[in-house]
Amino acid sequence: MSTTDRLLRNLPSFVSSASSPEDITELCLVLAEEARLLARQEVELARAELQASGRHATGAGAGFAVAALVGFLALAVLSVAASLALAEVVPASVAFLLVGVVLAGGAAVAYRIGRQHLDAFSPVPSRAIHNIKEDLTWLRTQVS
């Protein structure tokens, strides 16, 4: 049972039985304690979301680094081989230029794909923010 549910369940009976200033003071203390506990839980949720997001980004970054290194080596070998094969048909300088242009086009496509993935990544703890907004809305309705 969440803190908010527990507070909502106990609040009506507590308020109806509060008949003295001491009861009101006790109610305020209970509300303050529950709010503190709720805030602590929301901070823990945000921290957990950020840690999970960081681990995910670290793993993705390491994978990209390895893939980039191996891909670069493969591309270097294949581009030299393609240029030398094309040099049998056209002059060597034109062959290397053509292979370079094709590689530049491939790099542009890879950049756009990577950029789209980066734009889709969000390190913001969205669940925690959503919960905090819900809690603030609930608190505003209870106060007014």
Secondary structure as UniProt FT lines:
FT   HELIX           3..17
FT   HELIX           21..86
FT   TURN            87..89
FT   HELIX           92..120
FT   HELIX           126..143
//
